[in-house]
Amino acid sequence: MTTPTTQPTPAQQAEAFREEIRAAFDLLHVEIAELRADVAQMREGLNHAAQPAPIAPNAPTMVIPMTRLIKTRTNGKNYYKMQGGQYMKRGITVWDEVLKVLDLDPAEIEWDAQDAHTFKTPLNVTVLMQEYTDSDSGEIKTGPQKVIGKA
């Protein structure tokens, strides 16, 4: 013989539904809080990443008047070099965060067909110099490493 089962009343069904909704909202609140914490951590990391790396106070530097900015694209990312003075052939690396310091916004620059921009007047910049060993002669020489700011 089977025992008859009782169906929940509409009020009990409504209460069960409300409990499910409350549980779902509680889970959403937890997930939103975790996402906010993740976004805050990413934002903090980006703020630090957007700052130029500190340069040692006794690091050798040189002021060079730059006349051109060159843009290249590798693996979907833009890279920049500045050309001027004795460094017209290969140029000197300049990073995005330093372009900001130089008041240059690549999105607002008028690029020519070769992805270059020539400055109307030379832009004096400070270049971090580094020592290296010449592979041919074995001599220790000094050359440019990167543009680090305005002169």
N, C-alpha and C positions, 0 to 999 in steps of 0.2 A: 504494500500500500504506500502511496506517495503522499508526502505532506504538501499541502498547498503553500505556494510562495506568495508573499504579499508584495504587491507593487508599491514602489515609493509614491508618496503623494506628490502632487505638483509643487507644494511648498518645499518638500524634501529635495526634489529634483532641482528646484531653483537654488536652494542653499548649497547643494553639491556643486552646481555650476559656478556659483559665486566663489566658492573655495578654490576651484580650479583656476578661475580668473585671477584671484588674489595671488595664488602660488606662481602663476605665469608672470604677473606684474612684479612680484618680489624678485624672480629670476632676472627679469629685464632690468630692474634697478641695479642689481649686482653687476650684470654685464655692462651696463652703461657706466657705472663707477669705474670698472676695470678699464674700459675704453678711454675714459677721460684721463685716468692715470697714465695710460700708454701714450696718449697724445701729448700730455704735459711733459713726459720724459723725452719724447721725440723732439718737441719744441725746444727743450733745454739743450739737447744735443745739437740741434741745428743752430741755435744761437752761438754755441761755442765753436762749431765748425765754420761759421761764417766770419770768424775773426782771424786776421792774419796771425801766423805763428810768430811767437816772440823771437826777436833777433838778439843775440848776445850783444852786450854793450860795446865790446871791443872788436866786433866783427868788421872785417874790411868792407867798405862800401865805396861807391864811385857815383858821381852825378853825371848823367849822360842825357843829352838832348835827343829825344825820340821824335821821328818824323812820320812813322807809319805804325799802324796796328794791323796785324794779320790774324785771320781766323781760319782754323782748320777743324774738321769734324772727324772724330774717330769713335767708332762704336756708339754712335748716337749722342756723343757729348762734344760740345765746342771747347776748343783749346785756343789760347791766344799767345802771340809773341809780339814784342815791340821791336821795331827796327830804327836804328839811328846811329850816327857817327861811324865808328869802325865796325859796328855790328849790323850793317845793312844786309849782309848776305844771309846769315842764319837767324838773326834776331835773338831776343832774350825772352824767356818765358815770363808771362804775367798771369797770375791766377785771378779768378772771378772776384774774390774778396778784395784784392788789391785794385782791380778796376773800379770798384765802388769808392775806395779811398781816393782814387785819381779823378773822381766825378765823371767816370765814363760808364755809360749804360749800353751794352752791346745791342739791346733791342732798339735803341734810339739812334744808333750810328748808321750813317749812310755808307753801305758797303758797295764797292765796285764789283765788276764781274769776276775778279780773282779773289773775292772775299778779303779785300784790303781796304783800309781807310787811311788817307793821308791827312795829317793835321795841317791846318792853315798856318799855324806857327808851331815851332818845335815845342814839345812838352818835356820839361826837365824832370827827370825821375831819378830816384835813388836805386841803385842796383847793388845787390849783395854779391860780393866777389868771393871766389873760393880758389884754393890752391889745388892743383892737379899735377900729375906726372905725365909729361909728354911721352906718348908711346914710341915715337921715333927716336928722340934724343935722350930720353930718360931724365930730362931737366924738370925741375919743379917750376911750374908757371902759375900765374894767376889769371882766372877768366871769370866771366859773369855767370852767376847761378840763376838769379831771378830778380825781377823788379819787385821792390818792397814798399814803395811809396813815392810821394811827391818829394821833390828836392827843396 
